[in-house]
Amino acid sequence: MKMEWTEKTWIVATCGRGCAEVLKGELRALGYEPQDVSATSVGVEGTLRDAMRLNLWLRTANRVLFEVGGFEIDSADDLYAAVRELPWEQWLRPDAPFHVHGVAQHPSIRDPRFAVLRCKDAIADRFVDRTGARPDSTSTPDGASCVALYWKDQSAQLFIDTSGAPLSHRGYRWRAWVAPLRETLAASILLEAGWGRNGAEAFIGPMCGSGTLAIEAAWIVQNRAPGLDREDYAFLRLNGVDAAAWQALKAEARAKFVAAPRTWIAASDVDAQAIACARENAERAGVDRLIRFHTCDFRDTPLPKPPALVLMNPEYGERMGAEERLVALYESIGTYFKDKCQGLRALVFTGNLPLSRKISLHPVRRVAMWNGDIECRLLEYDIYEGTRDARLIRKHGGAGSPPQ
């Protein structure tokens, strides 16, 4: 029989390292009570409809996982037996291939891929036993029903991966510039920076590259559900999925959408090809009319009056260029902040902490976030009139010191 999916279970939203607190804030805003799961995941209770809603609205999550089984095991054979006992033929459509991914940390497992293979075999053998036919499996989540395994020590959990392809695949970035930020990371940076809390605040993104930060900033002020126009989710290939509920969730999201918010958003890059790429991406995202694009050196980017947020993601020296030539760039960022950004909030996201010190300003806040396997920092500066070195200003109480 087909599964109704109306019972509550454990739903886990995964995220990049350092983004869990922002993800928890999103979940609270959507009316859920988030609980810590790990450094890269947050859990809530809910039904499959809740999982659909989270796929639609979460900006910072990579995947939404719907738990269907948990057990104590001590070997790959135990895993196979436990997985085969679950009613996969009730959950997964036989006309779609299935994909299994996951992690396994157990003394008996040298390679997590072996655990994934045993899980895949168990699902296929269950289908043969109950239906007489073996379903196709695939190595990618595209167009597939998806299953996720998490096995650590003697504890294992099985999830329906309701997302399939990662939620960072928004659909607007067909052509990327050099070393682009993942969309979910860009949204995490913006929400961590407090973007969208003050409706009067403007956004300026110098060194915009593919334009991801500016596009995600525009979607936030539009209150646009990031998954609204994405066509494919793995949950659509589940038996008994409530298609009418999914259409209702999308209709509700469209009703909350603000097409033309009165918010200043600007992005600039010295490379005309980068700006062309960013414009194309913004057009596909439907926000090209909301973003002012400028081809110029970052120091010449037009700035509005306060309140405004200036957010920069300069080169790290990890993947782009030699670190030595970046010293002058980071020094010039500090000069730019001091000379042109008085009264604004200025933030830098970088994976090179030694270089960040060349900015020569003391950040009022530092947040550790990871860009893939690169440990980064989001550094926030309050730039006051007359700022030179915030530490000296506060120490001596000079002009332009922040209020206590």
CORQUI-V51196 format. One record per helix or strand of 2 or more residues. SS is the DSSP state (@ for helix, = for strand). FROM is the first residue (numbers start at 1). TO is the last residue. If there is no record, write none. Layout:
# CORQUI-V51196
ss | from | to
SS | FROM | TO
SS | FROM | TO
This chain:
# CORQUI-V51196
ss | from | to
= | 9 | 15
@ | 20 | 29
= | 35 | 38
= | 41 | 46
@ | 48 | 57
= | 61 | 72
@ | 76 | 84
@ | 88 | 91
= | 98 | 105
@ | 112 | 131
= | 145 | 152
= | 155 | 161
@ | 183 | 192
= | 202 | 205
@ | 212 | 221
@ | 234 | 237
@ | 243 | 256
= | 265 | 269
@ | 272 | 285
= | 291 | 295
@ | 298 | 300
= | 308 | 312
@ | 323 | 340
= | 345 | 350
@ | 353 | 359
= | 365 | 371
= | 374 | 382
@ | 390 | 396
